[in-house]
Amino acid sequence: MVTFIACEIVTGSRLTEILGTHPVRFRLFVVLEGKIDIVKINGASKTLIVTLGKGEFFGEMAVIDGSSRSASAIAAAPNTRVMRINHARFVYLVSQQPAFALMI
């Protein structure tokens, strides 16, 4: 059985706005296409932690426990697209699909 959840696909300028410098809380993001750099910004200095590609995700701790993010996400390739899953959708997915919970 497949459960379909309405999730928002984000790309282009909207992606830049969402991943900007403001805190993104209670959201899980899955990379659908392109690349996302996870970076630590300290003043003018930026340290690359990891580059994520298709099928990888970030923001899982924020959606689980509401913590503020510890790093920033930056679209690192043209045409990068992510799926944004809010807390309510995440809780539903976990309750309906235990394999999803284990993956996270």
C-alpha positions in Angstrom: 0.0 0.0 0.0 1.2 3.5 -0.9 0.3 6.5 1.2 0.4 9.8 -0.6 1.0 13.0 1.4 0.6 16.5 0.0 4.1 18.0 0.4 5.4 21.2 -1.1 8.0 21.0 -3.8 10.3 24.1 -3.6 12.6 25.4 -6.3 14.2 28.6 -7.7 13.8 31.8 -5.9 11.3 30.3 -3.4 14.1 27.8 -2.4 16.5 30.6 -1.8 14.0 32.4 0.3 13.2 29.3 2.4 16.8 28.3 2.9 18.0 31.9 3.5 19.4 33.2 6.8 16.2 33.1 8.8 15.7 30.1 11.1 13.8 27.2 9.5 12.1 25.2 12.2 9.7 22.3 12.2 10.6 21.3 8.6 12.2 18.3 7.0 13.6 18.8 3.5 14.3 16.0 1.0 16.5 16.8 -2.0 14.7 15.8 -5.2 17.1 17.2 -7.7 20.4 19.2 -7.5 22.6 19.7 -4.5 22.4 21.4 -1.1 25.4 22.5 0.8 25.1 22.4 4.6 27.4 25.1 5.9 28.3 26.6 9.2 28.5 30.4 9.0 30.6 32.4 11.5 30.7 36.0 10.6 32.2 36.3 7.1 33.5 32.8 7.2 31.6 29.8 5.8 32.7 26.2 6.5 31.2 23.4 4.3 30.0 20.5 6.4 28.5 18.3 3.7 27.0 18.4 0.3 23.7 16.5 -0.1 22.3 15.1 -3.3 19.2 13.5 -4.6 17.3 11.4 -2.0 19.2 12.8 1.0 17.5 14.9 3.6 18.2 17.6 6.2 16.2 19.3 9.0 15.3 16.1 10.7 16.2 17.2 14.2 14.2 20.4 13.9 11.1 18.5 12.8 11.5 15.9 15.5 12.3 18.0 18.6 11.7 21.6 17.4 15.3 22.6 17.9 16.7 25.5 16.0 19.1 24.6 13.2 22.8 24.3 13.9 23.9 25.0 10.3 22.6 26.7 7.1 21.4 25.1 3.9 22.4 26.6 0.5 21.3 25.5 -2.9 24.6 24.5 -4.6 23.4 23.6 -8.1 21.1 25.2 -10.6 17.6 23.7 -10.7 17.8 22.4 -7.2 14.5 21.2 -5.9 13.5 20.0 -2.5 10.4 18.6 -0.9 9.4 20.4 2.3 7.6 18.3 4.9 6.1 20.2 7.9 5.8 18.8 11.4 2.2 17.6 11.0 2.9 15.7 7.8 6.1 14.3 9.4 4.1 12.9 12.3 1.5 11.5 10.0 4.2 9.8 7.8 5.8 8.3 10.9 2.5 7.0 12.3 1.5 5.5 8.9 4.8 4.3 7.6 7.2 2.8 10.3 9.9 2.3 7.7 9.9 6.0 7.1 10.6 6.6 10.8 13.5 4.1 10.7 15.0 5.8 7.7 15.0 9.1 9.5 
